[in-house]
Amino acid sequence: MTVAAGLPAPNGAPLGRHAVSAANPPPQWGGKGGRGSVHDPGMRRRWQLHGHAGQLLNDKVGRVNRAGEEVAHYVYRVAMCQRGMDGWGVKINRSPDHDRAEFGVLQTCGSPWHCPTCGPRIAARQVKQINLGFKAWFDRSAPLIGPEELDLESRAPFVPVYLSRALYFLTFTNQHDRERAGQGRCKAALGQQAALLSSFKSNRFFRRLMQLGGAPGSIRGLETSYGELNGWHHHTHDILFACSGLLVCDRGGQPVRWLSPLFRLRREWARALIRADMAGLNPGDIGVAKFRKLRHLLQRCFDARDGSFAAEYLVKLGKEPESARGRWGAASELAKSHLKGGRGDGGAPQRCEHASPWALLNDSMDGDTRSGELWREFALAFHGRAKLYWSPGLKGLLGVPHVDDIEFARAPDARCSEPVIELSPIQWRKVLAHNARFDVLRQAAINGREGVLSLLAWLDRIPAKESGEFSDTERWLPPPGFVEYHVGDGRKRKYWG
């Protein structure tokens, strides 16, 4: 039952469970509004996940404010994302077609890893940025000049044919088990993977291959998952900008490994994993057992494919955190890999098989305590890390502007251009106390100002669920009643709180 159940509409008709009148029923998902609109059933779940993520990362430390008073300060910004106010009012805008609405003048965390509302927004814009780089790469008019031969290991020379520009999708992973990458080892395993990959890409063999292949750089995306059997699985996907000829495919589109220069990286990466003790080998492995492990390592540690789909795949963490629906291309897989959804069949938690971070968060909100512990471990390990990494100079070469994740998250939705209402601090605290942010957006989009005021009146009649905290200190909040405050230029406003 939502907080808006039984709320009377402005025309007197009951709104029911979904806060819409019988005369104005909500369209089904995929029709009017579509995904991401107030008519999408998944949007309520997304806002619930957002609140749950803030509860799992609600660590506080002491901080001295400008008045010299010590106040509690949140360590992780997701706890105050879409809660804390940057001004004296919370503005709400909606689209002219009444399908969407958004809050303005609120704090934004800009975290692609932690935030179910910022993550998809950031990922969607990253996909566009990557696709812009793809277009610039293929539109370049400079002639391609490739080497006459490619002899990386003093073996028989291979003569590639450089006819055009190409994209390649590379995957680097390692062997992992519960002993090396189980619960409590997320940050350590991630540090090992990052250090080894940095060392590998700076060695002579890799740099020589990139030089001979005419590769100016790549875009790297970081991804992880968890399974109770083998623990944390960290791996990276790279979209490599290079000349054609580095990957030879058969008529069915499958790579011919022994003819493809890119697959010479596989053996070198396997050797690096063995030296770093990340190949899954034990000191006692000999004979057939060791041979099988090495063969399995070669089959799984590295993969190269055509990168025509790469942008969607690379950003796939931007996929809706509340579900796993939708199709991916190469940009999405790189940018949206952290946004894969959770279980939808009501069965066992996904960590029992193979769970993405959003699947862990979904299961945690459904009552699985261990999934919550694992998601918090993931969040602490990935805090401050970039989701995507462009090679130095690649954006400048392709003419792609540099935009931080926080700027992507703060950018307003151009479709929401119609002002609806401005909530006072007291009213906003009431919305947070009842966990009714999505209900307010839905009312604003469908019924406008009158719908929001009717919802606020209904919230006065039911007990609050939370404290409604939205700032580090709330001592400045005035008592309820008619309150007058200045808005600049000598103007004043009143609100009832």
Secondary structure by P-SEA (a helix, b strand, c coil): cccccccccccccccccccccccbbbbccccccccccccccaaaaaaaaaaaaaaacbbbbbbbccccbbbbbbccccccccccccccbbbbbbcccccccccccccccccccccaaaaaaaaaaaaaaaaaaaaaaaacccbbbbbcccccccccbbbbbccccbbbbbbbbbbbccccccccaaaaaaaaaaaaaaaaaacaaaaaaaaaacccbbbbbbbbbbbcccccccbbbbbcccccccccccccccccccccccccaaaaaaaaaaaacccccccccccaaaaaaaaaaaaccccccccccccccccccccccccccccccaaaaaccccccccccccccccccccccaaaaaaaaaaccaaaaaaaaaaaaaaccccccccccccccccbbbbbcaaaaaaccccccccccccccaaaaaaaaaaccaaaaaaaaacccaaaaaaaaaaaaaccccccccccccccccccccbbbbbccccbbbbbcc
